[in-house]
Amino acid sequence: MIALPPHDIHVPFEDTPMPVAALAADYPHGAFIDTHSHRRAQLLYAVEGVMLVEARTGRWVVPPTRAVWLDAGLEHTVRMSGNVRMRTVFVEPGAAVDLPQGSCVVDVPPLLRELILAAVQAPLDYAPGSRHELLMRLLLAEIAMIPRLPLYLPWPADARLRRLCDAIVAAPGAPHEAAHWACELGMVERTLHRAFQRETGMTLGRWRQHARLFLALERLAHGEKILTVALDHGYTSQSAFAAMFKRHFGIAPSAFYR
């Protein structure tokens, strides 16, 4: 992992008097940007590569053709999987009334993609009423319309439950059931289930299912075979993995990155 401290490349893009500014930055595979936050909300989009964004309350997996909207002031880290060509749109709080409420992964349809790519070419001091300002206003309008995607994994605050989640992520194909984890954590199984539901809003079984799918996304983005990914993440066959993938994302794994 290539650890990168939070840097100040973004400062001019947040200090500009214009309500929207866009930045282009490229990162090598394994780059990790440590905990930081921004005064403005931001839309993080990768033309190439996968971003894994983590905050105290959860994690977002951001594959190509998707983006993550992060609320202003949210402390987070970013890990790059593959060489990442990141494009960031910084939005001043209050710039529009109908922007996304709450951090989330969103789809990036073709028009929004082209607007993001055009926005990074705009100067920071674009004039009011200019073509660049009109472009930014259209960009805000498109951001307001994009649907959320189910690519968020809530993370418990309880230290014991976080240890359990870390173990699942480290070995997604492990066959351990709730009884095993309850014993490992020194808890009654029923207590484990209740605590996990309370902390994450999800059952332990559903959380593990989502974790496996999200981890599989990263592997699929690098072109690995679906069968290999399925078996490594605890599925008995490619068809079982494909059925679960389609149930959750609404599309087959073979078509997800097209």
N, C-alpha and C positions, 0 to 999 in steps of 0.2 A: 504494500500500500504506500502511495506517495502522499504524505501528509502535507497539506498546504494551509498555512495560517490564514484566517480571514484577511483579505487585503482591501485596499482602499480604491481599487479600480472603479468601483461603482459610485463613489462619492459625487463626482460631477453630475451623474445621471439622477441622483436623488436631490441634489441642491439646485438644479436648474429651476427657474421660475415656471417653465412649461409643465403642464399637468401630466404629460406622458413622455417618457424617453426610453430608448431601446439600446441594449448593449450586446455585442458579440464577443464571446470568449471560448477558446478551445482548450480541452484538457486531455491528457493521456489516460490510458486505461489504468485504473487503480488510484487515481487522484482522489484525495479526500479533503474537503473543505470543512474545517473545524467549526464548532458552535458559533453562530453569529445571528444577527437579525438585521432587518432593514426598516427604516422609517416609513418607507412606502410599501404598498402591496406590490407583489411581483408575480408575473406569469413566466415560469421557467419552461423553456421548450428546447429539446435537443433535435437538431436536424439529423444527427447520427448518434448512436450509442444509447445506453440506458442510464438513467439517473435514479439513485435510491436516496430519497429525502427522509430524514428522521427528525422528529420533534419529541418532546418529553411524553406526549400522549399517544404517539403512533408513528407509523411509517407509510410512505407512499412509494409505490413502484411506478416509474415513469418511462415507459418504452417509447421508441420512435413513433411518430405520428400522434403522440399524446403530449400533454403538458400538465404542470401542476400550478395551481393558483395558491399562493401563500399570503395569508393575511399580514397586514403591516404589524411589525413588532414581534412576529413569531420567531423564537429562537429555534434554529435548526442546523443540521449538518447535511452535506451532500457528498455522496460517494459515486464515482464514475465507474461504470462497467463497460469496457470497450472504449475506444477513442471517442470522446464526446465533443460535439460541436454545439455548444450551448448558446441560445439566444434568449435574452431576458428583457421583458417589458416591465418597467417600473411605473406604477400608477399612483399618483398623489391621492391620499384619502379624500373622499368627497368629490373626486373628479367626475363621477357619474353616480346616479342614484340606484341603478339596477345591476351593479357588479356582483359577482358571486359573494355569498355570505358564508364564511367558513372555508378553511383551506380544503382543497379537493383536487383530484385528477380530472382533467377534462379532455374531450376530443379536440383535435385540431383539423377541421375540414380544410379543403384546398384554399379557399379564399382567405381564411385566417392565417394559414401558413404563409401565403404570399404577402399578406399585410405585415406579418412579423419580420419577414426577410427584407421587406422594403423599409420598415421602420428603423432598422439598425443603420441604414444609410443616411437617415435624416440628421442634420446638424442639431446640436443641443439648443441653439438659439434660433430655431426656425420662427419665422414671423407669423403673428396672428393673421388669419385669413389666407395664408399661403397654402400651396398644394400639400406641403408636409403637415400642416395643422389639420387639413381636411382628412388626410390619410390617418392621422392619429385618432381623430374623432370617429372615423369608420372602424378603426381597430377596437376602440372602446365598445362600440355598438355590437361588434361581432363577439367580443369577450362576454358581453352580457347575455348572449343568446346560446352559448355553448352548453351542452348537457354534461352533468357530472358522470363519472365512471366509477364502478365499484373496485377501485384499486387502492383502498386504504385499509391498513391493518392496525386496529387499536392496540395500545400497549398498556399493560397494567402498571399501576404505581407501586403496588406491594412488591418488596424485594424478592420474596420467595417465588411469587408468580412470574416476575421478570426473569428469574433464573430458569424457570420451567420453559418460558418462551424462547430464551436464548438457546436452550438445549434442543428444542424442536427445530429452530432455524438452522442450527449447526448440523443436525442430522435429520433432515425431513423424511427420510425413508425408514427411520427406526420404527419398529412395530409397537412400541410401548403404549399401553392404555392408561386410563385415568388411575386405576388402582396402583400401577407402578409409580406414577408421579406422586400420588398421595403418600405412599410409603417413603419415597425419596425426600419429600418435604416435611415429613413428620406430621401429616394432617390426616384427618378422617376423610374418606373419599367424598362423602356428601358435603362436607365443609369446603373441600377444594372446588367442587362444582359451583356451589353458591358464591364463593369468593370470586371465582373467575368470571361468572356471569355479572356480578355486581361491578367488577373493575373494568370489564371490557364491553359489556352489553352483548356478549356472544357466549355461547356454550364453548367448552374446551374443544369438543370435537369439531365444531364449525370453525373455530379459530385455526386449528391445525390444518383443516382442509383449505382455508383461505391462504394460510402461510405457504403451504405446498404449491398452490397455484401461482402465487406471486413469485416465489423462488424459481418456478419453472419458466415464467415469462422471461427472466433474465437469461436463462440458458437458451431458450428458443430464439431470442433476439440475436444470439451469436451463431445461429445456424446449426445447432446441434440436432441430431435426429430425435423425432418425437418419441420413438420407442425408448431410447436411452434415457431421455428426460423423465418419461413416465415411470420407468422402473426405479430410477434413482430417487424419486419422490414418493415412493410407497404405493404405487399403483401396480396391480397385478398384470395389466395389459395395456396396450396402446388404446384400445377401444374404450376401456373404463376411464382412462385419463381424458380422452377426447370428449366423452359424454359429460364428465364433470366440468371440463373446461367450457364446453358450449352452454351448459346450464348456467354457469356463472357469468360468462362474458357475452353470451349470445352469438358466438361465432366459433367455428372450428379452429383448433390451434394452427392448422396448416394455412389458414387464411388470415390469421390475426395481424401479421406484419405486411400484408400486401398493400 
